[in-house]
Amino acid sequence: MTAAYTWPEPEPAEVLTGTEGAYQPYCNQIINDELNFTAQRLLSRLKELTSLEQGMAPGFSPPRRFFCSLKEVSKVVPNAALLIVAPDVRPSATAAIKPVKILTALLSAAARHGVPVVFALSRRGIGQVFGREKSMSIVAVMDVSQCEAECRRLIGQSAEGRALFRDTLGRQVPRSFVLPGAPSFSMQPGPFFY
């Protein structure tokens, strides 16, 4: 009699919302489905506006509305209107770069320059918004014209998520999970929102 093979149980999908979310140490905000929907809607709108503007007139080159990737965003943080960051960027043993170290430096630069930061979606979720198979860690939103309401809503939802984090998880996070020198963020909207 041969033993029957049993298939391993699939690993449960990682939860990236609510107080039970598997947030990385740099993420100091609770994420919910409403915030993710608003972020997805904003990014989709920015992508749509970019497509429309690129087809306006021959030779017309509109300013970039957004930049993706750690490398591209690192060049434009001081001028960004908003950063949208995936809460699931992890250290990589195989990557040529150190993504968490770079991301932490970008978050510090954003705090220094007063650029609002919103943690939303996931690396895969951000990539899917842009129709890419690969994952994306961060988006720098440069131009919020024609989508100011979505930006205000997203920043407001992020501020609520930060307050919830402080009131619940902020007191429960073990010291080993806190990055040394990690910045604290002020989520007050900049002058471009008034």
Phi, psi and chi 1 to 4 in degrees:
 res  aa     phi    psi   chi1   chi2   chi3   chi4
   1 MET       -  128.1  177.5 -177.5 -127.7      -
   2 THR   -96.5  145.8   58.4      -      -      -
   3 ALA   -73.6  139.8      -      -      -      -
   4 ALA   -76.3  137.4      -      -      -      -
   5 TYR   -78.6  132.8  179.6   78.4      -      -
   6 THR  -110.9  131.1   54.8      -      -      -
   7 TRP   -71.8  141.4  -66.6   95.9      -      -
   8 PRO   -66.3  148.2   18.1  -23.9      -      -
   9 GLU   -66.6  135.1  -71.1  -68.3  -43.0      -
  10 PRO   -66.1  145.2   20.4  -27.0      -      -
  11 GLU   -69.3  138.6  -69.8 -172.9   30.6      -
  12 PRO   -65.2  148.2   19.2  -25.6      -      -
  13 ALA   -62.1  141.5      -      -      -      -
  14 GLU   -69.3  132.6 -174.4  174.1   60.5      -
  15 VAL   -89.7  124.1  176.0      -      -      -
  16 LEU  -119.6   27.7  -67.7  172.4      -      -
  17 THR  -138.5  160.7   58.0      -      -      -
  18 GLY    74.7 -178.9      -      -      -      -
  19 THR   -72.1  -14.6   55.6      -      -      -
  20 GLU   -94.2    5.6  -59.3  -60.7  -43.1      -
  21 GLY   -60.6  146.4      -      -      -      -
  22 ALA   -87.7   63.8      -      -      -      -
  23 TYR   -75.8  146.8  -53.4  115.9      -      -
  24 GLN   -79.6  160.0  -69.2  -59.5  -59.0      -
  25 PRO   -56.7  -28.6  -25.5   33.9      -      -
  26 TYR   -76.1  -12.9   60.4   82.2      -      -
  27 CYS   -88.3  115.2 -179.3      -      -      -
  28 ASN  -114.3   44.3   60.4   -5.1      -      -
  29 GLN  -151.6  138.9  167.2 -162.6  -45.8      -
  30 ILE   -82.0  135.7  -58.9  -67.5      -      -
  31 ILE  -109.0  139.9  -60.8  168.2      -      -
  32 ASN  -128.1  172.5   61.6   30.5      -      -
  33 ASP   -62.9  -34.8  -68.5  -24.8      -      -
  34 GLU   -65.1  -44.1 -177.0 -179.1   -4.3      -
  35 LEU   -62.7  -43.9  179.7  133.2      -      -
  36 ASN   -61.1  -40.0  -81.5  -20.7      -      -
  37 PHE   -63.4  -44.5  177.3   78.4      -      -
  38 THR   -63.2  -42.5  -55.8      -      -      -
  39 ALA   -63.9  -43.6      -      -      -      -
  40 GLN   -63.7  -40.7 -174.3  174.8   18.9      -
  41 ARG   -64.9  -43.6 -173.5  172.3  163.6  179.7
  42 LEU   -62.6  -48.8  171.2   64.3      -      -
  43 LEU   -63.4  -38.7  -68.1  173.8      -      -
  44 SER   -64.6  -40.3  -65.1      -      -      -
  45 ARG   -65.5  -42.1  179.0   71.6  176.9  137.8
  46 LEU   -62.3  -41.4  -70.2  167.8      -      -
  47 LYS   -63.4  -42.4 -178.7 -179.0  168.5 -170.5
  48 GLU   -63.8  -46.5  175.2 -171.7   -1.9      -
  49 LEU   -62.3  -38.5  -71.6  168.5      -      -
  50 THR   -61.8  -44.3  -62.5      -      -      -
  51 SER   -62.3  -43.2  -66.1      -      -      -
  52 LEU   -63.8  -43.7  -69.3  171.4      -      -
  53 GLU   -68.1  -34.2  -69.6  166.4  -13.2      -
  54 GLN   -68.7  -25.0  -72.5  174.6  -16.4      -
  55 GLY   -95.9    9.3      -      -      -      -
  56 MET   -66.5  -56.5  -71.5  179.0   84.1      -
  57 ALA  -150.4  144.2      -      -      -      -
  58 PRO   -61.2  135.8  -14.5   22.9      -      -
  59 GLY    83.4  -10.0      -      -      -      -
  60 PHE   -83.6  123.6  173.9   70.0      -      -
  61 SER  -116.6   99.4  179.9      -      -      -
  62 PRO   -69.5  154.6   26.0  -31.9      -      -
  63 PRO   -63.9  151.0   15.5  -21.7      -      -
  64 ARG   -70.4  133.9  -63.0 -127.6   -3.6 -139.1
  65 ARG   -84.5  -26.0  -74.0 -171.8  170.5  -90.7
  66 PHE  -155.8  159.0   56.5   85.3      -      -
  67 PHE  -129.7  141.4  -71.6   86.9      -      -
  68 CYS  -118.0  155.4  -56.0      -      -      -
  69 SER    92.0  148.9   85.9      -      -      -
  70 LEU   -58.3  -42.4  -67.3  167.5      -      -
  71 LYS   -64.7  -48.7 -177.1  178.1  178.5 -178.5
  72 GLU   -65.7  -44.0  -68.9  -66.0  -44.2      -
  73 VAL   -64.6  -34.8  170.9      -      -      -
  74 SER   -59.4  -23.4   67.8      -      -      -
  75 LYS   -83.8  -17.9  -60.2  172.5 -171.5  175.4
  76 VAL  -123.7    3.4  -61.3      -      -      -
  77 VAL   -50.1  -47.7  168.9      -      -      -
  78 PRO   -60.0  -26.1  -21.3   31.3      -      -
  79 ASN  -100.1    0.8  -59.7  -42.8      -      -
  80 ALA   -73.8  149.0      -      -      -      -
  81 ALA   -86.8  -25.8      -      -      -      -
  82 LEU  -167.9  143.8  168.1   71.4      -      -
  83 LEU  -113.3  132.9  -64.6 -177.3      -      -
  84 ILE  -111.5  121.6  -61.9  176.3      -      -
  85 VAL  -121.9  134.4 -179.9      -      -      -
  86 ALA   -71.7  138.7      -      -      -      -
  87 PRO   -83.3    6.8   31.8  -36.1      -      -
  88 ASP  -124.6   31.7   60.0  -17.3      -      -
  89 VAL   -78.3  126.8  177.6      -      -      -
  90 ARG  -120.5  158.3  -69.2 -174.7  171.6   76.9
  91 PRO   -60.7  146.7  -21.1   30.6      -      -
  92 SER  -127.3  127.7  170.8      -      -      -
  93 ALA   -78.3  -22.4      -      -      -      -
  94 THR  -100.8  -17.1   59.3      -      -      -
  95 ALA   -70.6  146.6      -      -      -      -
  96 ALA   -71.6  -20.2      -      -      -      -
  97 ILE  -113.5  168.7   62.9  167.7      -      -
  98 LYS  -105.9   92.3  -56.2 -124.3 -178.0  -90.9
  99 PRO   -60.8  -39.8   16.8  -25.1      -      -
 100 VAL   -69.4  -38.6  175.1      -      -      -
 101 LYS   -64.0  -44.4 -176.0  176.6 -179.3  179.1
 102 ILE   -64.8  -43.7  -66.1  170.3      -      -
 103 LEU   -62.1  -42.5 -179.1   59.5      -      -
 104 THR   -61.3  -40.3  -56.8      -      -      -
 105 ALA   -65.0  -39.5      -      -      -      -
 106 LEU   -65.3  -39.8  -68.3  175.3      -      -
 107 LEU   -65.1  -38.6  -65.1  174.4      -      -
 108 SER   -64.5  -42.4  -66.1      -      -      -
 109 ALA   -63.9  -40.7      -      -      -      -
 110 ALA   -61.7  -43.0      -      -      -      -
 111 ALA   -62.6  -42.7      -      -      -      -
 112 ARG   -62.0  -36.2  -85.6 -166.6  -45.4  -84.2
 113 HIS   -94.8    2.6  -66.8  -75.7      -      -
 114 GLY    70.7   27.6      -      -      -      -
 115 VAL   -87.6  121.9  176.4      -      -      -
 116 PRO   -62.1  142.7  -17.2   27.7      -      -
 117 VAL  -121.1  131.8  174.5      -      -      -
 118 VAL  -122.8  126.9  173.8      -      -      -
 119 PHE   -92.2  125.6  -63.5   99.0      -      -
 120 ALA  -157.8  162.4      -      -      -      -
 121 LEU    56.9 -135.8  -58.6  169.1      -      -
 122 SER  -156.3  173.1   64.9      -      -      -
 123 ARG   -59.4  -44.4  -67.3 -177.6   67.4 -126.9
 124 ARG   -67.1  -40.6 -172.2  174.8 -164.1 -172.7
 125 GLY   -62.5  -42.0      -      -      -      -
 126 ILE   -64.4  -44.4  -66.8  172.7      -      -
 127 GLY   -59.4  -40.3      -      -      -      -
 128 GLN   -65.4  -35.0  -72.8  174.5  -16.0      -
 129 VAL   -58.4  -37.4  169.8      -      -      -
 130 PHE   -91.9   10.2  -67.5  100.8      -      -
 131 GLY    69.5   31.1      -      -      -      -
 132 ARG  -112.8  146.6  -61.6 -176.0 -176.7  166.7
 133 GLU   -75.8  -28.8  -72.7  -64.5  -44.0      -
 134 LYS   -82.4  159.7   67.9  178.7 -171.9  170.6
 135 SER   -82.4  153.4  -60.2      -      -      -
 136 MET  -131.7  137.1  -62.1  172.0   70.2      -
 137 SER   -92.4  -30.3  -57.8      -      -      -
 138 ILE  -155.2  148.9 -170.2  167.7      -      -
 139 VAL  -133.5  129.7  176.5      -      -      -
 140 ALA   -98.5  116.2      -      -      -      -
 141 VAL   -87.2  122.6  177.5      -      -      -
 142 MET  -101.4  -36.7  -54.1  -56.1  -71.0      -
 143 ASP  -129.6  115.4 -179.0    0.7      -      -
 144 VAL  -102.0    7.1  -62.3      -      -      -
 145 SER   -59.9  140.5   60.6      -      -      -
 146 GLN    72.9    7.2  -60.4 -177.9   44.0      -
 147 CYS  -147.3   33.0   36.5      -      -      -
 148 GLU   -62.4  -40.0  -65.9   90.1  -12.2      -
 149 ALA   -62.5  -43.2      -      -      -      -
 150 GLU   -63.1  -39.7  -74.2   99.4  -21.3      -
 151 CYS   -63.5  -46.6  -78.1      -      -      -
 152 ARG   -60.6  -44.4  -82.1 -166.6  -59.8  -86.9
 153 ARG   -61.9  -44.5 -171.5  174.3  -47.1  112.6
 154 LEU   -64.2  -43.4 -172.8   59.8      -      -
 155 ILE   -66.7  -38.2  -71.1  174.9      -      -
 156 GLY   -63.8  -44.1      -      -      -      -
 157 GLN   -63.8  -37.4  -69.1  168.3  -20.4      -
 158 SER   -64.9  -42.5  174.2      -      -      -
 159 ALA   -61.8  -40.0      -      -      -      -
 160 GLU   -62.8  -42.2  -69.5  170.8   10.6      -
 161 GLY   -64.8  -35.1      -      -      -      -
 162 ARG   -68.9  -40.9  -84.1 -177.0  169.4   56.9
 163 ALA   -63.3  -43.1      -      -      -      -
 164 LEU   -63.3  -40.0 -177.1   58.8      -      -
 165 PHE   -60.6  -48.5 -179.1   89.0      -      -
 166 ARG   -59.4  -41.3  -85.7 -169.8  -49.9  -84.7
 167 ASP   -76.1  -22.7  -65.8  -15.3      -      -
 168 THR  -118.6  -74.0   57.5      -      -      -
 169 LEU   -74.8  -30.1  -62.0 -179.9      -      -
 170 GLY   -56.5  -31.4      -      -      -      -
 171 ARG   -87.3  -13.5  -65.4 -171.4 -175.6  111.6
 172 GLN  -102.5  -10.2  -60.4  171.5   15.1      -
 173 VAL   -72.9  120.8  176.5      -      -      -
 174 PRO   -62.5  150.8  -15.9   24.8      -      -
 175 ARG   -57.5  -31.0  -77.1 -167.6   67.6   72.4
 176 SER   -66.3  -16.3   62.1      -      -      -
 177 PHE   -93.6   -7.0  -73.5  166.4      -      -
 178 VAL   -91.9  125.3  177.2      -      -      -
 179 LEU   -70.1  133.4  -66.8  172.6      -      -
 180 PRO   -62.8  131.6   11.1  -14.6      -      -
 181 GLY    73.1   13.8      -      -      -      -
 182 ALA   -63.5  138.2      -      -      -      -
 183 PRO   -75.0  153.1   27.7  -33.9      -      -
 184 SER  -100.8  141.9   62.3      -      -      -
 185 PHE  -110.6  138.9  -61.3   98.5      -      -
 186 SER  -101.4  122.8  168.8      -      -      -
 187 MET  -100.3   34.2  -71.9  -51.7  -62.3      -
 188 GLN   -75.3  127.7  -63.1  -58.5  -44.1      -
 189 PRO   -61.2  144.4   -5.8   10.1      -      -
 190 GLY   -76.2  177.7      -      -      -      -
 191 PRO   -64.2  -19.0   17.4  -25.9      -      -
 192 PHE   -71.0   -7.4   52.1   84.6      -      -
 193 PHE   -97.6   -0.2  -72.9  107.4      -      -
 194 TYR  -106.3      -  -61.4  107.7      -      -
